[in-house]
Structures are given as C-alpha cells and as structure tokens.
Amino acid sequence: MAVERMESVESVTSTENRDEEAAATSSAAVAGLVTYPIAPGAALNVRSGPGTGYRIVRVLPEGSRVSIFCQTPGGSVSGPYGTTSIWDNISNGEYVSDAYVKTGSDGYIAPRCS
C-alpha cells in the first residue's frame, strides 16, 4: 500500500506561490465553486495523475483550500481523513488524494472524471 506523505514546507516557499494560491482560492470563491480545506499542519503533494507513482507537479502550502472538479479511483492512500483510493482532480492534470482533503464524506462527492 502506497502512502502519500504530507511534507513540511520550509520557509523557502516564495511569496509569489502564496499569492498564486490566494488568487486561485479567491477566483474559485468568485466563480461560486465549493472549496475544501486540506489537512492541517503540513503541505500536500499535487500529482500529475491519481496515484503516488505520478510525478509531483507542485506542493500546496499549509492552509490551502481546493475545488474538486471530478474524482477518480487510483492508488490507495492513508491520511488524516482515512484510507481511500479516491483522487480529487483540482485542476487540469492535477490530483490530490482525498485522504488529505476534508470533504465530510468517505465516498465520492463530485462526478467521476471521464
């Protein structure tokens, strides 16, 4: 069983990255999209596909919120919100394990990705 690990973000996280995340969250709110918080206390790897074998495309800083556009089955991951094979598509080609997103459900809360 693969385990997605949350990684601490060092102080090298640039202000630019935090500004981009804030702008993305603000844009989602303006568009009326529901956002969900990631697990507190650490950063979260965003991957190019639904599993830990996919490359990391970026890291969400602590305190981030995500919009879930669709969900898909993938590699099993254990995290703060349980063990799951559900992966959340948060942007084009960007996935995070649902085990690290507080959706309030153990199942699918968005349409399946096609």
C-alpha positions as semicolon CSV with decimal commas, in nm:
position;residue;x (nm);y (nm);z (nm)
1;M;0,000;0,000;0,000
2;A;0,140;0,334;-0,106
3;V;0,121;0,614;0,146
4;E;0,112;0,977;0,034
5;R;0,310;1,174;0,285
6;M;0,247;1,535;0,367
7;E;0,566;1,733;0,366
8;S;0,653;2,037;0,571
9;V;0,702;2,348;0,366
10;E;1,025;2,520;0,452
11;S;1,043;2,894;0,466
12;V;1,168;2,883;0,107
13;T;0,807;2,886;-0,014
14;S;0,800;3,210;-0,203
15;T;0,555;3,489;-0,151
16;E;0,473;3,452;-0,519
17;N;0,348;3,094;-0,464
18;R;0,135;3,202;-0,170
19;D;-0,005;3,489;-0,376
20;E;-0,091;3,248;-0,659
21;E;-0,270;3,016;-0,416
22;A;-0,464;3,307;-0,265
23;A;-0,562;3,427;-0,612
24;A;-0,677;3,077;-0,710
25;T;-0,885;3,046;-0,393
26;S;-1,034;3,392;-0,450
27;S;-1,113;3,307;-0,812
28;A;-1,287;2,988;-0,704
29;A;-1,495;3,180;-0,450
30;V;-1,593;3,442;-0,707
31;A;-1,690;3,169;-0,955
32;G;-1,914;3,012;-0,690
33;L;-1,709;2,692;-0,662
34;V;-1,709;2,500;-0,338
35;T;-1,366;2,471;-0,181
36;Y;-1,246;2,216;0,072
37;P;-0,960;2,252;0,323
38;I;-0,658;2,025;0,305
39;A;-0,543;1,853;0,625
40;P;-0,392;2,100;0,871
41;G;-0,030;2,109;0,974
42;A;0,161;2,042;0,654
43;A;0,181;2,083;0,279
44;L;0,027;1,844;0,026
45;N;0,177;1,699;-0,290
46;V;-0,020;1,763;-0,608
47;R;0,044;1,489;-0,863
48;S;0,005;1,459;-1,239
49;G;-0,223;1,155;-1,203
50;P;-0,426;0,958;-0,947
51;G;-0,151;0,780;-0,756
52;T;0,175;0,822;-0,571
53;G;0,365;0,689;-0,873
54;Y;0,282;1,004;-1,070
55;R;0,520;1,296;-1,061
56;I;0,471;1,584;-0,817
57;V;0,371;1,894;-1,015
58;R;0,352;2,133;-0,720
59;V;0,301;2,141;-0,344
60;L;0,002;2,306;-0,177
61;P;0,107;2,509;0,126
62;E;-0,043;2,457;0,469
63;G;-0,389;2,611;0,499
64;S;-0,478;2,571;0,131
65;R;-0,828;2,500;0,006
66;V;-0,910;2,316;-0,316
67;S;-1,201;2,295;-0,556
68;I;-1,278;1,941;-0,673
69;F;-1,382;1,927;-1,037
70;C;-1,412;1,549;-1,056
71;Q;-1,289;1,238;-0,874
72;T;-1,134;0,915;-0,996
73;P;-1,016;0,588;-0,847
74;G;-0,641;0,543;-0,816
75;G;-0,375;0,422;-0,576
76;S;-0,476;0,364;-0,216
77;V;-0,354;0,625;0,033
78;S;-0,382;0,655;0,411
79;G;-0,407;1,003;0,556
80;P;-0,570;1,213;0,828
81;Y;-0,917;1,154;0,680
82;G;-0,885;0,777;0,641
83;T;-0,764;0,531;0,379
84;T;-0,903;0,577;0,030
85;S;-0,845;0,510;-0,338
86;I;-1,031;0,829;-0,436
87;W;-0,825;1,102;-0,601
88;D;-0,953;1,457;-0,645
89;N;-0,891;1,643;-0,971
90;I;-0,824;2,002;-0,860
91;S;-0,709;2,142;-1,193
92;N;-0,617;2,021;-1,540
93;G;-0,372;1,734;-1,485
94;E;-0,353;1,791;-1,106
95;Y;-0,464;1,536;-0,847
96;V;-0,453;1,506;-0,468
97;S;-0,553;1,212;-0,252
98;D;-0,895;1,251;-0,095
99;A;-0,738;1,116;0,227
100;Y;-0,593;1,467;0,275
101;V;-0,900;1,674;0,180
102;K;-1,179;1,737;0,431
103;T;-1,489;1,676;0,219
104;G;-1,711;1,548;0,501
105;S;-1,763;1,217;0,321
106;D;-1,587;0,882;0,282
107;G;-1,721;0,849;-0,072
108;Y;-1,744;1,042;-0,395
109;I;-1,872;1,399;-0,363
110;A;-1,809;1,507;-0,724
111;P;-1,870;1,348;-1,063
112;R;-1,629;1,078;-1,182
113;C;-1,357;1,206;-1,412
114;S;-1,405;1,093;-1,771
